[in-house]
């Protein structure tokens, strides 16, 4: 079985290669032309993003034709394909994938999976599927595990500014303006329906980061956790959040990673947060 995902899963090239995962591109459309999010480094992207203010680039999902071509190529080696994607509540990517799958019926056997999340939360599901597939698990067993991971994973973050979410149309302008005037730092999570919801609003980033840790403590208690701290270009805040987690959570594994430029379009560089999953849902797969 071959695993296909998209670059919103925030997986490194080393991880993709090691797990044998194939990544479909998402695109960033600058005024001077379109760039695949996999072809631009995070720092180059944020430099370009800040240089073009007050304008903002747009993003585009892969076309059904791109997916069909990808599936057709993979089917020459392995006809069974599992395509795992960013939340349908935040992107139309999985719809393009399904349409692409329709185009290769008879050539490939493609199953689809809506992670109902993104970034590090999507990554946990892709990793679990790839590792379980390598271990010889049946598709129904893999999907059963992914369902549990999907239900138990938390993706939560805060922002230095609401400017990029507002300009990208991801939140109402009135709400964004009110938040900006009050200089609020919202704490946002991905809800069970795969869409964003606001947990609270902090007056400072420090208070919002503390609120993130408190929220996770309330949700997980003393459960051993795999925590991926995520940021745009906010390394010092990622370190502070990591320390907050060490004080308040039972951490089995802690790592720090950058979010994909294609997600950074909608947040700007000042984003910091985490993807969290109970370690017991991953430990039998990660040797």
N, C-alpha and C positions, 0 to 999 in steps of 0.2 A: 504493500500500500504506500502511495506517495501522499504527503501532506502539502497542501497549498495554503498560504495565508496572505496577508497584505502588510504593508510596512507600518500600519498603525499599531502593530503588535510590539513595536520597539525591541526587536530582536537584533543582536549583533550579527555581523557577517560570520563570525566564528561559530556562534550558536547555530545559525542556519546551516552552515556546512557540516558541522558535527552531527546534527540531528537529521540531515537530509531533507530539510524543509525548503520548499520553493516559494519565493515571495513575489506576489503580483505588485506592480508599482502603483502608487498613488501620485498624483501630479500637483505641482505648485505652478500657478500661472502668474508670472510677473509681466509687467507691461511690455518688456522686451522679448518675451517668449516663455514657453512652457519648459519646466524642469522636472524630471523624475525625482521624487523625494529621496530616492536611494542614491542619487548622483550628486548631492550637495551635503557638505558637512554641516553640523549644527551651528558652528561658529560662523561659517560663511553665510548661512541662511540668516542668522540674527543680524549680522552686519548689513545685509541687503534689506532686511525688514525695517531696521531702524533708519536706514538711509532714505527710504522712500516715504517716510511719514509726511503728511497724514494719510497718504494712500495706503492700501493694504492689498496684498496679492489674494487670489482666490485659489481654491483647491478643486480637484476633479478626481473622481473615482475611475478605475480602469473600465474601458468599454467591454461589452459582452464579447466583442470580437477578440480583444486581448485575452480574455479568459478562454475562449474557444481555442485559440491558437496555442495557449499554454497547455490546456488539457490534451489537445491533439498530440502535441510533442511528447508529453509525459506518457501518454498511452502507448507509444511505440515501445516503451520499456515496461510499463506497469499500467494495466487498465483500471485497477482499483485506485481511486483518488478520493481523498477526504479534504474538502475545501472549507477552511475555518476563518471566519471574518469578523471585523469590527461590528459593533452593535447596529442592528437595523434601525434603532431609534436615533442614531447619530449620523448614519451614512447609508447611501443606497448601494454600497459595494456588493453586498451579498445578493441583491437583486440582479446586478450585472453578472455575477458569478453564475447564478441559476440560469439566466438567459444564455450565457455561454455554454453551460452544460447541456441545454436543449439542442444546441447546434452540433454537438458531438455525440448525440445518442447513437448507440450502435458501435461507436469507436472507443468510448470510455465509459466506465461505471463510476459516476461522480456522486458522492454524498456531500451534503452541505450542513454547516453548523453555524448558527448565530450565537456568538459569544455573549451578546447583550452587554458588552463592555468594550474597553479599548485599552491601549497602552499595556502596562504591566499585567493588568487583569486578563487581557487577551493572550498575552505571552504565556501565562501559567497554563491556559487551556491548550495552546498549541504545543507547548513542551510536553504536557501530559499525554496528548494524543500521539505525538511522535515517539515518545519513549515506550508507551504501551504498545504501539504498533510494532516497534522493534522487538518487544518482548513476546509478540505473537498473540496479543489479545484479540478477541473477536470484536467486530464493529459495535455490537450492542453493549458489550462490556466497556468499551472505550467511551461510548456516549453516556452510559450510566455514570462513569467517573466524571466526565466533563460536566454533567448536570449538577453533581455535588459540588464541584469546584466553582461552577458558575453561581450557585446559590450561596456559597460561603465566602466568596471573594469580595473584598471591599476595595474600590478605587476612589480615592478622596484627595482633594487638593485645595490650595488657596492661591490667590493671585495678588500681585502687587498693584495691578490696575485692571479695571473693567473695560478699558479702552478697546482692546482687540476683540473681545467677545462682542462688544456692541457694534464695532465697525464690520465685523463678519456676520452680523445678524443673528448671532447665537443667543442673545438675550434682548429683551425690549429696550429701546433707546431711553425711554422715560425711566425705567428701572435702573439702567446703567448710569444715567445722568444723576439720579438721586443718590446712587451709591458713590459716584465720583465726588459729588459735592460734600458728602459726609466723610469722604476718604475711607470708606469701608473696605475691608479685605474679606470677601466672602469665602466660606468653606463650602465647597461643592462636591457632591458625590454622584456616582452613577447608580441610579435606582434600579429596582428589580425589573422594571420595564425597559431597561437599557437607555434611559434618558437622564439628563442632569436634574438634580434637585439641590436646593440650598439647605445646608445643615444649620448654619448660623452665620452671623457677620461679626467679624472682629474689628476693633478700632485700629489695631496694629497687626503687622505680620506675626510678631511674637505671640500675641494672644490667639490669633487664628491657628498657628502651628500647635500651640498648647491645646486648643479645642480639637484639633485633629487627633492628637494623642489620647485625649480624654474620650473622644467618641469611639476610638478603636478599643480602648480599655473596657469601656462599657459593653461593647459588642462581643469581645472575645474573652474577657476575664483573664484567667491565667493560662489559657490555651497556648501551647507552643506555636509560634508563627514564623512563616517565611515572609519577610518584609523587603520589598523593593522600593527604596526612596527614589523619587523621580523629580527631575527639574529641567528647565529650559537652559538658561544661563544664569544659574543661581546657586553655584556650588557652596558658597558659605552658608546659605539658608538650608541647603540639603544636609550639611554637617550638623547644624543646630537641630534640625528635625530628627536626625538620627540619634542625637544625644537625648532628645525628649523621649523617643521611643525606648531607648535603653533603660531609662528611668521608670517607665510606666508599663511596658509590655514584656511578655515572656518571649524573647526572640530566640528562635532556633537557627535562623539564617538571615543575615542582613547584607544588602548590597545597595549600591548607589548607581543610577543609570540616567542617561539623558533621554528626553522624549523626542520622538521623530519630528523633523521640521514640518511635516504636513499637519501635525497636531499643533505645533507652535504658532502656525498662522493665526489660530483662533485664540491664543492665550498670550502671545508675546513672550519675551525672555524671562519675565518675572513670575514664573510658576514653580511651585514646589508642592510635593504631595507624596503619595505612596500607593502601591498596590500590595494587598495583604491577603494571605491564604493560610488556613491551618496547615501546619507542616505534615500532619498525618495523611492528608490527601495527596501529598507529593512524595513522601519519604520512601514508599515502596517502589517508586519508579526511578528516583534519582539515587543511583548507587554511589 
